[in-house]
């Protein structure tokens, strides 16, 4: 179901995470909890559209981002590539 949902939505963002100011503020807040220090390892379960992943990638030494929907992982990979972040996750 979720893979189909991501694939059928333009830009792969069925919840408009990239466009919604409220969601952007939530992701910014979650990333700010880490602060300026770099953490060792981080696991993001449900990377969805990669909006939070994009913020976490520079705050961690090793980040594992996963999702049940392959299309969500593809979207996250694209977001990281556009942001110049790591693209070495599956």
PDB file of N, CA, C and O in Angstrom:
ATOM      1  N   UNK A   1       0.814  -1.194   0.000  1.00  0.00           N
ATOM      2  CA  UNK A   1       0.000   0.000   0.000  1.00  0.00           C
ATOM      3  C   UNK A   1       0.864   1.268   0.000  1.00  0.00           C
ATOM      4  O   UNK A   1       0.661   2.162  -0.821  1.00  0.00           O
ATOM      5  N   UNK A   2       1.832   1.338   0.929  1.00  0.00           N
ATOM      6  CA  UNK A   2       2.642   2.549   1.057  1.00  0.00           C
ATOM      7  C   UNK A   2       3.517   2.775  -0.168  1.00  0.00           C
ATOM      8  O   UNK A   2       3.691   3.911  -0.608  1.00  0.00           O
ATOM      9  N   UNK A   3       4.060   1.711  -0.712  1.00  0.00           N
ATOM     10  CA  UNK A   3       4.877   1.864  -1.916  1.00  0.00           C
ATOM     11  C   UNK A   3       4.035   2.464  -3.037  1.00  0.00           C
ATOM     12  O   UNK A   3       4.491   3.372  -3.733  1.00  0.00           O
ATOM     13  N   UNK A   4       2.827   1.973  -3.218  1.00  0.00           N
ATOM     14  CA  UNK A   4       1.929   2.502  -4.238  1.00  0.00           C
ATOM     15  C   UNK A   4       1.595   3.973  -3.951  1.00  0.00           C
ATOM     16  O   UNK A   4       1.531   4.787  -4.872  1.00  0.00           O
ATOM     17  N   UNK A   5       1.385   4.306  -2.682  1.00  0.00           N
ATOM     18  CA  UNK A   5       1.058   5.672  -2.300  1.00  0.00           C
ATOM     19  C   UNK A   5       2.202   6.627  -2.660  1.00  0.00           C
ATOM     20  O   UNK A   5       1.969   7.685  -3.245  1.00  0.00           O
ATOM     21  N   UNK A   6       3.428   6.254  -2.312  1.00  0.00           N
ATOM     22  CA  UNK A   6       4.577   7.097  -2.653  1.00  0.00           C
ATOM     23  C   UNK A   6       4.736   7.243  -4.165  1.00  0.00           C
ATOM     24  O   UNK A   6       4.995   8.336  -4.668  1.00  0.00           O
ATOM     25  N   UNK A   7       4.580   6.134  -4.882  1.00  0.00           N
ATOM     26  CA  UNK A   7       4.773   6.162  -6.334  1.00  0.00           C
ATOM     27  C   UNK A   7       3.674   6.924  -7.067  1.00  0.00           C
ATOM     28  O   UNK A   7       3.914   7.462  -8.148  1.00  0.00           O
ATOM     29  N   UNK A   8       2.492   6.976  -6.503  1.00  0.00           N
ATOM     30  CA  UNK A   8       1.376   7.639  -7.187  1.00  0.00           C
ATOM     31  C   UNK A   8       1.271   9.129  -6.861  1.00  0.00           C
ATOM     32  O   UNK A   8       0.427   9.828  -7.420  1.00  0.00           O
ATOM     33  N   UNK A   9       2.115   9.611  -5.968  1.00  0.00           N
ATOM     34  CA  UNK A   9       2.075  11.015  -5.573  1.00  0.00           C
ATOM     35  C   UNK A   9       3.203  11.775  -6.257  1.00  0.00           C
ATOM     36  O   UNK A   9       4.356  11.351  -6.189  1.00  0.00           O
ATOM     37  N   UNK A  10       2.893  12.890  -6.915  1.00  0.00           N
ATOM     38  CA  UNK A  10       3.960  13.673  -7.553  1.00  0.00           C
ATOM     39  C   UNK A  10       5.045  14.048  -6.540  1.00  0.00           C
ATOM     40  O   UNK A  10       4.748  14.564  -5.463  1.00  0.00           O
ATOM     41  N   UNK A  11       6.283  13.787  -6.894  1.00  0.00           N
ATOM     42  CA  UNK A  11       7.399  14.088  -6.005  1.00  0.00           C
ATOM     43  C   UNK A  11       7.593  13.072  -4.897  1.00  0.00           C
ATOM     44  O   UNK A  11       8.514  13.206  -4.093  1.00  0.00           O
ATOM     45  N   UNK A  12       6.737  12.053  -4.840  1.00  0.00           N
ATOM     46  CA  UNK A  12       6.864  11.021  -3.820  1.00  0.00           C
ATOM     47  C   UNK A  12       6.625  11.499  -2.405  1.00  0.00           C
ATOM     48  O   UNK A  12       7.178  10.935  -1.461  1.00  0.00           O
ATOM     49  N   UNK A  13       5.808  12.531  -2.239  1.00  0.00           N
ATOM     50  CA  UNK A  13       5.565  13.141  -0.934  1.00  0.00           C
ATOM     51  C   UNK A  13       4.057  13.196  -0.656  1.00  0.00           C
ATOM     52  O   UNK A  13       3.451  14.261  -0.765  1.00  0.00           O
ATOM     53  N   UNK A  14       3.449  12.059  -0.298  1.00  0.00           N
ATOM     54  CA  UNK A  14       1.992  12.026  -0.123  1.00  0.00           C
ATOM     55  C   UNK A  14       1.461  12.889   1.016  1.00  0.00           C
ATOM     56  O   UNK A  14       0.275  13.217   1.030  1.00  0.00           O
ATOM     57  N   UNK A  15       2.301  13.262   1.963  1.00  0.00           N
ATOM     58  CA  UNK A  15       1.852  14.079   3.097  1.00  0.00           C
ATOM     59  C   UNK A  15       2.355  15.519   3.011  1.00  0.00           C
ATOM     60  O   UNK A  15       2.181  16.295   3.951  1.00  0.00           O
ATOM     61  N   UNK A  16       2.974  15.876   1.895  1.00  0.00           N
ATOM     62  CA  UNK A  16       3.492  17.238   1.669  1.00  0.00           C
ATOM     63  C   UNK A  16       4.468  17.684   2.750  1.00  0.00           C
ATOM     64  O   UNK A  16       4.457  18.843   3.165  1.00  0.00           O
ATOM     65  N   UNK A  17       5.313  16.760   3.204  1.00  0.00           N
ATOM     66  CA  UNK A  17       6.297  17.092   4.230  1.00  0.00           C
ATOM     67  C   UNK A  17       7.229  18.213   3.782  1.00  0.00           C
ATOM     68  O   UNK A  17       7.592  19.072   4.584  1.00  0.00           O
ATOM     69  N   UNK A  18       7.616  18.212   2.517  1.00  0.00           N
ATOM     70  CA  UNK A  18       8.560  19.215   2.023  1.00  0.00           C
ATOM     71  C   UNK A  18       7.936  20.604   1.940  1.00  0.00           C
ATOM     72  O   UNK A  18       8.649  21.606   2.004  1.00  0.00           O
ATOM     73  N   UNK A  19       6.616  20.675   1.797  1.00  0.00           N
ATOM     74  CA  UNK A  19       5.947  21.959   1.595  1.00  0.00           C
ATOM     75  C   UNK A  19       5.289  22.516   2.855  1.00  0.00           C
ATOM     76  O   UNK A  19       5.091  23.727   2.954  1.00  0.00           O
ATOM     77  N   UNK A  20       4.956  21.683   3.796  1.00  0.00           N
ATOM     78  CA  UNK A  20       4.220  22.116   4.982  1.00  0.00           C
ATOM     79  C   UNK A  20       5.149  22.759   6.005  1.00  0.00           C
ATOM     80  O   UNK A  20       6.085  22.117   6.482  1.00  0.00           O
ATOM     81  N   UNK A  21       4.901  24.006   6.341  1.00  0.00           N
ATOM     82  CA  UNK A  21       5.725  24.729   7.322  1.00  0.00           C
ATOM     83  C   UNK A  21       5.704  24.035   8.685  1.00  0.00           C
ATOM     84  O   UNK A  21       6.721  23.983   9.377  1.00  0.00           O
ATOM     85  N   UNK A  22       4.553  23.508   9.061  1.00  0.00           N
ATOM     86  CA  UNK A  22       4.432  22.821  10.353  1.00  0.00           C
ATOM     87  C   UNK A  22       5.346  21.597  10.395  1.00  0.00           C
ATOM     88  O   UNK A  22       6.009  21.345  11.401  1.00  0.00           O
ATOM     89  N   UNK A  23       5.376  20.845   9.307  1.00  0.00           N
ATOM     90  CA  UNK A  23       6.226  19.656   9.246  1.00  0.00           C
ATOM     91  C   UNK A  23       7.697  20.042   9.238  1.00  0.00           C
ATOM     92  O   UNK A  23       8.511  19.408   9.910  1.00  0.00           O
ATOM     93  N   UNK A  24       8.041  21.080   8.482  1.00  0.00           N
ATOM     94  CA  UNK A  24       9.424  21.544   8.447  1.00  0.00           C
ATOM     95  C   UNK A  24       9.875  21.977   9.842  1.00  0.00           C
ATOM     96  O   UNK A  24      10.995  21.673  10.250  1.00  0.00           O
ATOM     97  N   UNK A  25       9.025  22.674  10.566  1.00  0.00           N
ATOM     98  CA  UNK A  25       9.345  23.104  11.929  1.00  0.00           C
ATOM     99  C   UNK A  25       9.522  21.900  12.850  1.00  0.00           C
ATOM    100  O   UNK A  25      10.396  21.901  13.716  1.00  0.00           O
ATOM    101  N   UNK A  26       8.705  20.887  12.665  1.00  0.00           N
ATOM    102  CA  UNK A  26       8.815  19.671  13.483  1.00  0.00           C
ATOM    103  C   UNK A  26      10.141  18.975  13.216  1.00  0.00           C
ATOM    104  O   UNK A  26      10.824  18.556  14.150  1.00  0.00           O
ATOM    105  N   UNK A  27      10.507  18.850  11.940  1.00  0.00           N
ATOM    106  CA  UNK A  27      11.779  18.211  11.594  1.00  0.00           C
ATOM    107  C   UNK A  27      12.960  19.023  12.115  1.00  0.00           C
ATOM    108  O   UNK A  27      13.936  18.459  12.609  1.00  0.00           O
ATOM    109  N   UNK A  28      12.872  20.347  12.006  1.00  0.00           N
ATOM    110  CA  UNK A  28      13.931  21.207  12.525  1.00  0.00           C
ATOM    111  C   UNK A  28      14.076  21.022  14.039  1.00  0.00           C
ATOM    112  O   UNK A  28      15.189  20.962  14.562  1.00  0.00           O
ATOM    113  N   UNK A  29      12.947  20.934  14.729  1.00  0.00           N
ATOM    114  CA  UNK A  29      12.975  20.742  16.178  1.00  0.00           C
ATOM    115  C   UNK A  29      13.614  19.406  16.536  1.00  0.00           C
ATOM    116  O   UNK A  29      14.459  19.341  17.428  1.00  0.00           O
ATOM    117  N   UNK A  30      13.220  18.353  15.853  1.00  0.00           N
ATOM    118  CA  UNK A  30      13.794  17.037  16.138  1.00  0.00           C
ATOM    119  C   UNK A  30      15.305  17.043  15.922  1.00  0.00           C
ATOM    120  O   UNK A  30      16.050  16.479  16.724  1.00  0.00           O
ATOM    121  N   UNK A  31      15.754  17.674  14.851  1.00  0.00           N
ATOM    122  CA  UNK A  31      17.192  17.755  14.588  1.00  0.00           C
ATOM    123  C   UNK A  31      17.886  18.625  15.632  1.00  0.00           C
ATOM    124  O   UNK A  31      19.031  18.354  15.993  1.00  0.00           O
ATOM    125  N   UNK A  32      17.214  19.662  16.121  1.00  0.00           N
ATOM    126  CA  UNK A  32      17.831  20.547  17.112  1.00  0.00           C
ATOM    127  C   UNK A  32      18.017  19.848  18.457  1.00  0.00           C
ATOM    128  O   UNK A  32      18.864  20.256  19.252  1.00  0.00           O
ATOM    129  N   UNK A  33      17.245  18.816  18.717  1.00  0.00           N
ATOM    130  CA  UNK A  33      17.394  18.059  19.961  1.00  0.00           C
ATOM    131  C   UNK A  33      18.799  17.458  20.028  1.00  0.00           C
ATOM    132  O   UNK A  33      19.386  17.357  21.105  1.00  0.00           O
ATOM    133  N   UNK A  34      19.325  17.067  18.887  1.00  0.00           N
ATOM    134  CA  UNK A  34      20.683  16.534  18.839  1.00  0.00           C
ATOM    135  C   UNK A  34      21.679  17.641  19.178  1.00  0.00           C
ATOM    136  O   UNK A  34      22.720  17.387  19.783  1.00  0.00           O
ATOM    137  N   UNK A  35      21.351  18.857  18.787  1.00  0.00           N
ATOM    138  CA  UNK A  35      22.228  19.993  19.056  1.00  0.00           C
ATOM    139  C   UNK A  35      23.361  20.061  18.052  1.00  0.00           C
ATOM    140  O   UNK A  35      23.272  19.506  16.957  1.00  0.00           O
ATOM    141  N   UNK A  36      24.414  20.739  18.430  1.00  0.00           N
ATOM    142  CA  UNK A  36      25.535  20.923  17.516  1.00  0.00           C
ATOM    143  C   UNK A  36      26.546  19.786  17.602  1.00  0.00           C
ATOM    144  O   UNK A  36      27.414  19.654  16.740  1.00  0.00           O
ATOM    145  N   UNK A  37      26.431  18.971  18.638  1.00  0.00           N
ATOM    146  CA  UNK A  37      27.374  17.864  18.761  1.00  0.00           C
ATOM    147  C   UNK A  37      27.030  16.767  17.758  1.00  0.00           C
ATOM    148  O   UNK A  37      25.864  16.579  17.411  1.00  0.00           O
ATOM    149  N   UNK A  38      28.015  16.068  17.309  1.00  0.00           N
ATOM    150  CA  UNK A  38      27.807  14.973  16.371  1.00  0.00           C
ATOM    151  C   UNK A  38      27.614  13.694  17.181  1.00  0.00           C
ATOM    152  O   UNK A  38      28.418  13.387  18.061  1.00  0.00           O
ATOM    153  N   UNK A  39      26.551  12.951  16.887  1.00  0.00           N
ATOM    154  CA  UNK A  39      26.297  11.698  17.584  1.00  0.00           C
ATOM    155  C   UNK A  39      26.898  10.554  16.775  1.00  0.00           C
ATOM    156  O   UNK A  39      27.097  10.675  15.566  1.00  0.00           O
ATOM    157  N   UNK A  40      27.179   9.471  17.434  1.00  0.00           N
ATOM    158  CA  UNK A  40      27.814   8.336  16.774  1.00  0.00           C
ATOM    159  C   UNK A  40      26.916   7.645  15.774  1.00  0.00           C
ATOM    160  O   UNK A  40      27.117   7.769  14.566  1.00  0.00           O
ATOM    161  N   UNK A  41      25.945   6.931  16.255  1.00  0.00           N
ATOM    162  CA  UNK A  41      25.068   6.143  15.390  1.00  0.00           C
ATOM    163  C   UNK A  41      23.620   6.565  15.591  1.00  0.00           C
ATOM    164  O   UNK A  41      23.193   6.890  16.699  1.00  0.00           O
ATOM    165  N   UNK A  42      22.881   6.551  14.491  1.00  0.00           N
ATOM    166  CA  UNK A  42      21.481   6.962  14.533  1.00  0.00           C
ATOM    167  C   UNK A  42      20.677   6.021  13.646  1.00  0.00           C
ATOM    168  O   UNK A  42      21.125   5.644  12.563  1.00  0.00           O
ATOM    169  N   UNK A  43      19.505   5.648  14.102  1.00  0.00           N
ATOM    170  CA  UNK A  43      18.584   4.818  13.336  1.00  0.00           C
ATOM    171  C   UNK A  43      17.305   5.610  13.134  1.00  0.00           C
ATOM    172  O   UNK A  43      16.660   6.022  14.098  1.00  0.00           O
ATOM    173  N   UNK A  44      16.946   5.819  11.886  1.00  0.00           N
ATOM    174  CA  UNK A  44      15.685   6.481  11.567  1.00  0.00           C
ATOM    175  C   UNK A  44      14.751   5.448  10.949  1.00  0.00           C
ATOM    176  O   UNK A  44      14.947   5.015   9.814  1.00  0.00           O
ATOM    177  N   UNK A  45      13.753   5.067  11.698  1.00  0.00           N
ATOM    178  CA  UNK A  45      12.781   4.091  11.222  1.00  0.00           C
ATOM    179  C   UNK A  45      11.638   4.851  10.564  1.00  0.00           C
ATOM    180  O   UNK A  45      10.978   5.669  11.205  1.00  0.00           O
ATOM    181  N   UNK A  46      11.411   4.584   9.302  1.00  0.00           N
ATOM    182  CA  UNK A  46      10.363   5.279   8.563  1.00  0.00           C
ATOM    183  C   UNK A  46      10.880   6.574   7.972  1.00  0.00           C
ATOM    184  O   UNK A  46      10.347   7.643   8.269  1.00  0.00           O
ATOM    185  N   UNK A  47      11.910   6.501   7.139  1.00  0.00           N
ATOM    186  CA  UNK A  47      12.528   7.720   6.588  1.00  0.00           C
ATOM    187  C   UNK A  47      11.590   8.481   5.657  1.00  0.00           C
ATOM    188  O   UNK A  47      11.820   9.660   5.389  1.00  0.00           O
ATOM    189  N   UNK A  48      10.558   7.845   5.168  1.00  0.00           N
ATOM    190  CA  UNK A  48       9.525   8.483   4.366  1.00  0.00           C
ATOM    191  C   UNK A  48      10.095   9.303   3.213  1.00  0.00           C
ATOM    192  O   UNK A  48      10.643   8.739   2.266  1.00  0.00           O
ATOM    193  N   UNK A  49       9.975  10.604   3.282  1.00  0.00           N
ATOM    194  CA  UNK A  49      10.394  11.468   2.170  1.00  0.00           C
ATOM    195  C   UNK A  49      11.808  12.004   2.324  1.00  0.00           C
ATOM    196  O   UNK A  49      12.279  12.748   1.464  1.00  0.00           O
ATOM    197  N   UNK A  50      12.492  11.642   3.398  1.00  0.00           N
ATOM    198  CA  UNK A  50      13.875  12.053   3.587  1.00  0.00           C
ATOM    199  C   UNK A  50      14.072  13.438   4.168  1.00  0.00           C
ATOM    200  O   UNK A  50      15.207  13.901   4.278  1.00  0.00           O
ATOM    201  N   UNK A  51      13.004  14.104   4.541  1.00  0.00           N
ATOM    202  CA  UNK A  51      13.128  15.467   5.072  1.00  0.00           C
ATOM    203  C   UNK A  51      13.867  15.482   6.415  1.00  0.00           C
ATOM    204  O   UNK A  51      14.722  16.340   6.634  1.00  0.00           O
ATOM    205  N   UNK A  52      13.552  14.556   7.306  1.00  0.00           N
ATOM    206  CA  UNK A  52      14.290  14.480   8.566  1.00  0.00           C
ATOM    207  C   UNK A  52      15.673  13.872   8.319  1.00  0.00           C
ATOM    208  O   UNK A  52      16.651  14.299   8.931  1.00  0.00           O
ATOM    209  N   UNK A  53      15.761  12.909   7.453  1.00  0.00           N
ATOM    210  CA  UNK A  53      17.044  12.270   7.133  1.00  0.00           C
ATOM    211  C   UNK A  53      18.054  13.312   6.678  1.00  0.00           C
ATOM    212  O   UNK A  53      19.216  13.274   7.080  1.00  0.00           O
ATOM    213  N   UNK A  54      17.615  14.235   5.846  1.00  0.00           N
ATOM    214  CA  UNK A  54      18.480  15.297   5.327  1.00  0.00           C
ATOM    215  C   UNK A  54      19.092  16.101   6.468  1.00  0.00           C
ATOM    216  O   UNK A  54      20.242  16.532   6.381  1.00  0.00           O
ATOM    217  N   UNK A  55      18.334  16.302   7.524  1.00  0.00           N
ATOM    218  CA  UNK A  55      18.839  17.063   8.666  1.00  0.00           C
ATOM    219  C   UNK A  55      19.759  16.222   9.548  1.00  0.00           C
ATOM    220  O   UNK A  55      20.729  16.729  10.112  1.00  0.00           O
ATOM    221  N   UNK A  56      19.442  14.929   9.661  1.00  0.00           N
ATOM    222  CA  UNK A  56      20.208  14.057  10.540  1.00  0.00           C
ATOM    223  C   UNK A  56      21.557  13.634   9.958  1.00  0.00           C
ATOM    224  O   UNK A  56      22.491  13.356  10.711  1.00  0.00           O
ATOM    225  N   UNK A  57      21.670  13.582   8.645  1.00  0.00           N
ATOM    226  CA  UNK A  57      22.875  13.027   8.025  1.00  0.00           C
ATOM    227  C   UNK A  57      24.138  13.777   8.440  1.00  0.00           C
ATOM    228  O   UNK A  57      25.190  13.154   8.585  1.00  0.00           O
ATOM    229  N   UNK A  58      24.069  15.068   8.631  1.00  0.00           N
ATOM    230  CA  UNK A  58      25.241  15.838   9.029  1.00  0.00           C
ATOM    231  C   UNK A  58      25.459  15.857  10.540  1.00  0.00           C
ATOM    232  O   UNK A  58      26.484  16.342  11.018  1.00  0.00           O
ATOM    233  N   UNK A  59      24.501  15.332  11.283  1.00  0.00           N
ATOM    234  CA  UNK A  59      24.603  15.336  12.743  1.00  0.00           C
ATOM    235  C   UNK A  59      25.074  13.996  13.299  1.00  0.00           C
ATOM    236  O   UNK A  59      25.248  13.847  14.509  1.00  0.00           O
ATOM    237  N   UNK A  60      25.279  13.032  12.424  1.00  0.00           N
ATOM    238  CA  UNK A  60      25.644  11.694  12.869  1.00  0.00           C
ATOM    239  C   UNK A  60      26.900  11.213  12.152  1.00  0.00           C
ATOM    240  O   UNK A  60      27.216  11.656  11.047  1.00  0.00           O
ATOM    241  N   UNK A  61      27.598  10.308  12.800  1.00  0.00           N
ATOM    242  CA  UNK A  61      28.744   9.669  12.172  1.00  0.00           C
ATOM    243  C   UNK A  61      28.269   8.551  11.255  1.00  0.00           C
ATOM    244  O   UNK A  61      28.841   8.325  10.188  1.00  0.00           O
ATOM    245  N   UNK A  62      27.220   7.855  11.677  1.00  0.00           N
ATOM    246  CA  UNK A  62      26.700   6.721  10.924  1.00  0.00           C
ATOM    247  C   UNK A  62      25.186   6.724  11.057  1.00  0.00           C
ATOM    248  O   UNK A  62      24.659   6.575  12.160  1.00  0.00           O
ATOM    249  N   UNK A  63      24.487   6.890   9.949  1.00  0.00           N
ATOM    250  CA  UNK A  63      23.024   6.965   9.957  1.00  0.00           C
ATOM    251  C   UNK A  63      22.444   5.828   9.141  1.00  0.00           C
ATOM    252  O   UNK A  63      22.830   5.612   7.991  1.00  0.00           O
ATOM    253  N   UNK A  64      21.521   5.107   9.740  1.00  0.00           N
ATOM    254  CA  UNK A  64      20.749   4.096   9.028  1.00  0.00           C
ATOM    255  C   UNK A  64      19.329   4.624   8.934  1.00  0.00           C
ATOM    256  O   UNK A  64      18.671   4.848   9.949  1.00  0.00           O
ATOM    257  N   UNK A  65      18.860   4.824   7.704  1.00  0.00           N
ATOM    258  CA  UNK A  65      17.493   5.287   7.469  1.00  0.00           C
ATOM    259  C   UNK A  65      16.776   4.208   6.679  1.00  0.00           C
ATOM    260  O   UNK A  65      17.271   3.758   5.646  1.00  0.00           O
ATOM    261  N   UNK A  66      15.618   3.793   7.158  1.00  0.00           N
ATOM    262  CA  UNK A  66      14.910   2.719   6.468  1.00  0.00           C
ATOM    263  C   UNK A  66      13.423   2.999   6.416  1.00  0.00           C
ATOM    264  O   UNK A  66      12.889   3.813   7.170  1.00  0.00           O
ATOM    265  N   UNK A  67      12.775   2.302   5.507  1.00  0.00           N
ATOM    266  CA  UNK A  67      11.334   2.427   5.359  1.00  0.00           C
ATOM    267  C   UNK A  67      10.806   1.132   4.773  1.00  0.00           C
ATOM    268  O   UNK A  67      11.527   0.421   4.074  1.00  0.00           O
ATOM    269  N   UNK A  68       9.558   0.827   5.055  1.00  0.00           N
ATOM    270  CA  UNK A  68       8.930  -0.377   4.535  1.00  0.00           C
ATOM    271  C   UNK A  68       8.660  -0.262   3.025  1.00  0.00           C
ATOM    272  O   UNK A  68       8.557  -1.275   2.333  1.00  0.00           O
ATOM    273  N   UNK A  69       8.548   0.949   2.532  1.00  0.00           N
ATOM    274  CA  UNK A  69       8.226   1.187   1.119  1.00  0.00           C
ATOM    275  C   UNK A  69       9.492   1.496   0.325  1.00  0.00           C
ATOM    276  O   UNK A  69      10.150   2.498   0.602  1.00  0.00           O
ATOM    277  N   UNK A  70       9.852   0.668  -0.650  1.00  0.00           N
ATOM    278  CA  UNK A  70      11.020   0.945  -1.489  1.00  0.00           C
ATOM    279  C   UNK A  70      10.964   2.323  -2.151  1.00  0.00           C
ATOM    280  O   UNK A  70      11.998   2.969  -2.322  1.00  0.00           O
ATOM    281  N   UNK A  71       9.785   2.769  -2.518  1.00  0.00           N
ATOM    282  CA  UNK A  71       9.652   4.088  -3.143  1.00  0.00           C
ATOM    283  C   UNK A  71      10.049   5.197  -2.168  1.00  0.00           C
ATOM    284  O   UNK A  71      10.588   6.220  -2.591  1.00  0.00           O
ATOM    285  N   UNK A  72       9.793   5.014  -0.881  1.00  0.00           N
ATOM    286  CA  UNK A  72      10.183   6.008   0.118  1.00  0.00           C
ATOM    287  C   UNK A  72      11.705   6.075   0.220  1.00  0.00           C
ATOM    288  O   UNK A  72      12.272   7.160   0.346  1.00  0.00           O
ATOM    289  N   UNK A  73      12.362   4.930   0.168  1.00  0.00           N
ATOM    290  CA  UNK A  73      13.830   4.901   0.205  1.00  0.00           C
ATOM    291  C   UNK A  73      14.390   5.600  -1.034  1.00  0.00           C
ATOM    292  O   UNK A  73      15.377   6.331  -0.939  1.00  0.00           O
ATOM    293  N   UNK A  74      13.769   5.381  -2.189  1.00  0.00           N
ATOM    294  CA  UNK A  74      14.198   6.058  -3.415  1.00  0.00           C
ATOM    295  C   UNK A  74      14.043   7.577  -3.279  1.00  0.00           C
ATOM    296  O   UNK A  74      14.924   8.334  -3.687  1.00  0.00           O
ATOM    297  N   UNK A  75      12.931   8.012  -2.709  1.00  0.00           N
ATOM    298  CA  UNK A  75      12.693   9.439  -2.507  1.00  0.00           C
ATOM    299  C   UNK A  75      13.733  10.019  -1.556  1.00  0.00           C
ATOM    300  O   UNK A  75      14.277  11.094  -1.810  1.00  0.00           O
ATOM    301  N   UNK A  76      14.010   9.319  -0.474  1.00  0.00           N
ATOM    302  CA  UNK A  76      15.012   9.778   0.489  1.00  0.00           C
ATOM    303  C   UNK A  76      16.381   9.865  -0.172  1.00  0.00           C
ATOM    304  O   UNK A  76      17.109  10.838   0.029  1.00  0.00           O
ATOM    305  N   UNK A  77      16.727   8.875  -0.942  1.00  0.00           N
ATOM    306  CA  UNK A  77      18.012   8.890  -1.654  1.00  0.00           C
ATOM    307  C   UNK A  77      18.104  10.115  -2.565  1.00  0.00           C
ATOM    308  O   UNK A  77      19.149  10.763  -2.622  1.00  0.00           O
ATOM    309  N   UNK A  78      17.031  10.435  -3.270  1.00  0.00           N
ATOM    310  CA  UNK A  78      17.010  11.608  -4.156  1.00  0.00           C
ATOM    311  C   UNK A  78      17.165  12.901  -3.371  1.00  0.00           C
ATOM    312  O   UNK A  78      17.888  13.803  -3.794  1.00  0.00           O
ATOM    313  N   UNK A  79      16.492  12.995  -2.231  1.00  0.00           N
ATOM    314  CA  UNK A  79      16.592  14.182  -1.386  1.00  0.00           C
ATOM    315  C   UNK A  79      18.043  14.374  -0.929  1.00  0.00           C
ATOM    316  O   UNK A  79      18.559  15.491  -0.950  1.00  0.00           O
ATOM    317  N   UNK A  80      18.692  13.293  -0.520  1.00  0.00           N
ATOM    318  CA  UNK A  80      20.080  13.385  -0.070  1.00  0.00           C
ATOM    319  C   UNK A  80      21.022  13.744  -1.217  1.00  0.00           C
ATOM    320  O   UNK A  80      21.964  14.513  -1.028  1.00  0.00           O
ATOM    321  N   UNK A  81      20.776  13.199  -2.388  1.00  0.00           N
ATOM    322  CA  UNK A  81      21.611  13.533  -3.546  1.00  0.00           C
ATOM    323  C   UNK A  81      21.502  15.014  -3.897  1.00  0.00           C
ATOM    324  O   UNK A  81      22.506  15.669  -4.178  1.00  0.00           O
ATOM    325  N   UNK A  82      20.271  15.538  -3.879  1.00  0.00           N
ATOM    326  CA  UNK A  82      20.072  16.961  -4.176  1.00  0.00           C
ATOM    327  C   UNK A  82      20.722  17.851  -3.119  1.00  0.00           C
ATOM    328  O   UNK A  82      21.203  18.941  -3.429  1.00  0.00           O
ATOM    329  N   UNK A  83      20.734  17.383  -1.870  1.00  0.00           N
ATOM    330  CA  UNK A  83      21.315  18.168  -0.785  1.00  0.00           C
ATOM    331  C   UNK A  83      22.830  17.991  -0.679  1.00  0.00           C
ATOM    332  O   UNK A  83      23.489  18.643   0.131  1.00  0.00           O
ATOM    333  N   UNK A  84      23.365  17.103  -1.506  1.00  0.00           N
ATOM    334  CA  UNK A  84      24.808  16.861  -1.473  1.00  0.00           C
ATOM    335  C   UNK A  84      25.236  15.957  -0.333  1.00  0.00           C
ATOM    336  O   UNK A  84      26.418  15.902   0.007  1.00  0.00           O
ATOM    337  N   UNK A  85      24.296  15.256   0.252  1.00  0.00           N
ATOM    338  CA  UNK A  85      24.613  14.354   1.377  1.00  0.00           C
ATOM    339  C   UNK A  85      24.998  12.980   0.880  1.00  0.00           C
ATOM    340  O   UNK A  85      25.129  12.742  -0.321  1.00  0.00           O
ATOM    341  N   UNK A  86      25.174  12.100   1.812  1.00  0.00           N
ATOM    342  CA  UNK A  86      25.564  10.728   1.510  1.00  0.00           C
ATOM    343  C   UNK A  86      24.456  10.025   0.735  1.00  0.00           C
ATOM    344  O   UNK A  86      23.271  10.194   1.020  1.00  0.00           O
ATOM    345  N   UNK A  87      24.862   9.247  -0.231  1.00  0.00           N
ATOM    346  CA  UNK A  87      23.880   8.470  -0.986  1.00  0.00           C
ATOM    347  C   UNK A  87      24.149   6.974  -0.808  1.00  0.00           C
ATOM    348  O   UNK A  87      23.602   6.155  -1.547  1.00  0.00           O
ATOM    349  N   UNK A  88      24.960   6.626   0.137  1.00  0.00           N
ATOM    350  CA  UNK A  88      25.356   5.241   0.304  1.00  0.00           C
ATOM    351  C   UNK A  88      24.477   4.448   1.253  1.00  0.00           C
ATOM    352  O   UNK A  88      24.987   3.715   2.100  1.00  0.00           O
ATOM    353  N   UNK A  89      23.178   4.583   1.126  1.00  0.00           N
ATOM    354  CA  UNK A  89      22.331   3.729   1.947  1.00  0.00           C
ATOM    355  C   UNK A  89      21.363   2.976   1.045  1.00  0.00           C
ATOM    356  O   UNK A  89      21.057   3.394  -0.072  1.00  0.00           O
ATOM    357  N   UNK A  90      20.899   1.858   1.569  1.00  0.00           N
ATOM    358  CA  UNK A  90      19.927   1.010   0.846  1.00  0.00           C
ATOM    359  C   UNK A  90      18.709   0.803   1.704  1.00  0.00           C
ATOM    360  O   UNK A  90      17.770   0.123   1.290  1.00  0.00           O
TER     361      UNK A  90
END
